[in-house]
Amino acid sequence: MAYSKTLLASAAIALSLAAPVVAQDAETPAEVTADTVVATVGGTDITIGHMIIMREALSDQNKSLPDDVIFEGLLERLIQQRAVGGSVTEPNRAAELAIENEESAILASTKVTEIAEAIEISDEDLEAAYASKYADFEPVKEFNASHILVATEEEAAALVEELNGGADFAELAKENSTGPTGPNGGNLGWFGAGMMVPEFEEAVMALEVGDVSEPVQTQFGWHVITLNETRLPEAPALDEVRDTIQAELWETRLREEIEELVEAAEIERPDLSGIDPAVLKDTTLVTE
C-alpha cells in the first residue's frame, strides 16, 4: 500500500506530547544550561538547547500545554528523530538539498534578527523623516455626509419632499434607510475622493453644506444625501504618526543592510534562458 511521504515523515517523528519519558539513573544537574544533556542516541547528545529550539517552533496551542507535558513530548520526539535519522547512512539527494536549504534559511534568519535588534532610531531620525515626509503636504478636501438608502426612486423622491418640507434627516434615516448606517441617522463619517462609488461621490461633491440631493442611484439602491461638513485636514502631528514613521525607518534600514550583504556577496548568474521554469515541477530530478 502506498503512503504519501508527508504522512510517513509525520508518523516517524510525530510529537507525542503524552508519551512518557524513561527515567534516568543520573541525578538532575544542579545547574541547567543549553548544553545540559537530556538523552544520548547512538552517541549523539540531545540537549536542553535542542529542546528549547524545538519548543519555539510549536504552535501557540501546543505551547499552552503544561510544561511537563511539553517537556516529555519534545524529548520523545527528538529521540525518535535521532533514532530514525541516525539509521540513514547515506542521505538521498532530496534530503541533502533540503538540509542545505534549511541550514541557509536558519543562518539567514539568525543574521536578519541580529541586524534588526541592532537598529536604533533616534528622535533626530524621527524628526527628520517626519519633516521630509510632510514637507510638501497638500490637504485633500474631505466630506462628512449622511444618506438614506431605499429600494426605489419613488421612495427616495418622497423622502426628498419630506426633507424639503422640514423633516429631520436623521429621524427619516432611522425610520426608512435599509443601509447599515440607518440606526445612527445615516451618518457616513468622514471620507475623501475615491472612497465612495462614483455616482455617490459625484452627488456629494455637487452639494453645499446643508443641501439635500435629488434621488441618486448606485449599485446599492437609491440614495438621498445631505452634506454635513467639509474640511481640509492639516498634516498630522509627529506624535500621531511616530510609530508609523519609526516602523518605516526601521524597515528601510533593515532592507538596506540586507541589500548591502547581498551586494557584497560573490554572486554568479549563468544564462538561464534555456531553462523552462516548469522544470521545478519535476521532482524526479531530485529522487533519481
N, C-alpha and C positions, 0 to 999 in steps of 0.2 A: 504494500500500500504506500502511495506517495504522500509525503507531507511537505508543506512549504518550509523553506529554510528558516524563515522568521519564527514559525511555530516550533521547529526543532530547537533553535537557539534559545527561545524563551523558556522552553521546558528544561533545557540543560542548566540554565543559570537563573531560574525563577527565584524571585525574592520571597523566601519562605519566612515571613515575619512571625509565624507562630512556631517555627522549628526550634526545638530545644538545643542548647549547646552542651557538648560533652564537658563535664567538669575537668578542670586542670589540676594536676598534682602540685604545681608550683604555687607559692604564696603570691597574693596580689602585691605588685611592687608598690613601694612607699610613694614614689613619685611617678606619675604617668606623663609621658611625653609622646610626641608624634612617632617616635621610634620604638615605643613600647610594643613588644611582640605579643600578639594575641593568639597566634597559631602558626605552625610551620608545615607547609605542604610540599613534599618532595624536595626538601632542603631549601625552599624559598619562604622567607618570613612574610607574614601578614601582620601589619602594624596598626596601631590606633590611627595613624595618619591616613592609611588606606581607607579606614572606615569613615573617617571624617569627610574625606573627599567624596566617597560614595553616598554618604548621607546628604550632602549638599545637592546632589543630583535627584533626590527623591521629590515626588510631588508634594504640594502643601498638605494634601490629605494624609499621606503616609507620614509626613513629619509631625503630624498632630498625635500620632500614636504614642503610647507610653515609652519612655526612654529604654526600659529594659527589653521591651518587645522589639524596638528598632535595633538595639544592640545585637540581640540574638539573631534577628533576621539577616542583618547585614553581614555578620560574621559567617553565618551559614552560606550566604550567597557567595562571599569571597572564597570560602573553602571550596565550594562547588566549582567556581570559575577556575581556581588554580589547579584543582584536581583534574578537571576535564581539559583545560587548556594545556596543562603540563604533559598530557598524553600525546600532544601533537609535536612530533619531532621535526617535521618539515611543513611549515605553513604553505597552503596553496597561494597562487598568485593573487587571488582576490583578497585573501586575508592580509598578505603583505602590503598591498596597496591601501587597504582600509586602515592598517596600523600607521602607515606613513601619513595619510590624510589626517588621522586623529591626532597624531603627535604634532603635526604642523599647526592644526587648529588650536590645540591646547597651549602651545608655546606662543602663538599669536595672541590668543585671548589673554594670557598672562602679561604679555608686553603691553597690550592696549590698556589693561587695568592699571598697570604701573604708570603709564603715561597719564591716564585720566585722573588718577589720585594725586598726581604731582602738579596738575594745573591749578593755578591760583588767579583769581580775578580780583583786582584791586578796585577801590572806589574810583580811582582816577580812570581806570579802564572803562568802568561802567559809565561814568560821566561823559567820557569822550565818545563812546559808542552811542549813547543817548543823543548827544549833540549832533553827531553825524547822521543818525537815523531820522531825526526830526528837523534838520536844518531847513529843508525845503518843504516842510509840511504845508499842505494846502487843504483846508477844511472842505469837506463834501457835504452838501446840504442833506439833512435827514428829516424825515417826516414822522409825525405821530398821528395816526388816523384810526377811526373806528368804522366798522361796517356791519350791515345786516345782510345775511345770506338767506335767500329764499329760492324756491324751485322755479318760479315762473316770472315773466316780465310783468304780468298783470299784478301779481302780489307786490313786486318791487315798486311799481308805479303808484299803487295805493298807499304804500308806506311813505313815498316821497310827498304825496299830497298831505298826509297827516303831519309830516315834519314841517312842511311849509306853513301848515296851519298852527304851528306852535307846539306840537307834541315833543316829548322828551326823547332824544335819540337813544340814550342808554336803556330806558324803560322799554321802548319798542324792540330793541335788540334782544333784551332778556325774554320778551314775550314771543318774538317771531323768528329770530335767527336760528337757522339749522346748523350753523358753524360752531366750532369748539369755543369761540370767544363769546358766544351769546350770553352765557351766565355772568360774564363780567362787563356787560354793556357793549360788547362788540369791539372793545379796545384791542388794537393790534400792537401797541407799544411803538418803539422807535425802529425805523428801518431806512435803508438807503437805496439808491438806484441799483437795480438788478436783483433785488431780494424778493420782489413780487412778480407775478405773471405780467406780461407786457400790457394787457388790456387794463388791468387793475392799476398798475404803475402810471400809465398814461392819464387815467382819470384822476388819480391823486394829484399829479403834478399840475393839472389844469385848474385845481381848486385854490381858492383863497381860504385862509383860516376862518372856520365857522361856516363855510359853504357846505351845501348838501348836493351830491351829484344826482344826475339822472340815472335810471337803471343801467348797470354795467354788466355785460355778460362775459363770463370766463368759463373755463372748463369745469368749474365747480358749481356753477349756477348763476343766479342773478344777484348783484350786489347793489346796496345803497350805501354810499360812502360819505363820511364827513371828515374834514381835515381839522384836527385839534390844535396842532402846533407844528412849527418848523424850527430848525436850529442849524447853526454852523459850529460843529464841535471844535474845541481847541485841542491842541496836542496834549496827550496825557502827561501827567506829572511823572517825574522819574520814579518815584516810589510806586506808582501804579503799574509800571512795566519793568520794574527792577528784575524780578525773577525771570521774565521772558528774555530780557537782554542778556542777563547773566548766562542763561542756558544757551543762547545763540553764540555768545563769545566762547563758551566752553566747547561747544560742538565744533566751532570753526577752528579753534586751536588744536583740538584732538585730531580733526581731519588733516590739518596742515602737518602735524608731526607724523602722522601715519604716511602721508604722501611723501614726506622727506625720507622716511625709511625705505619706501618703495623706490624712489628715485636713486637712492644711494646703493641699492642692490644691483648686482650684475645680472641683468635680465637679457636673455637672447630669445628672439621670437622668429622662428623659422617661417617660411611661406606656407600658410595653411589653406591656400586657395584650392588645393586638390583634395581636401578632406570634406566629405559630406557630413554636416552636423548631425544627421540621423544616425551616425556611427555610434553615438552614445547609447543607443537603444540595444546595441548588440552585446549582450552580456557574455556571449560565448568567447569573446576575446580575452576575458579575464578568468575563464573557467577551464580553458583548454590545457 
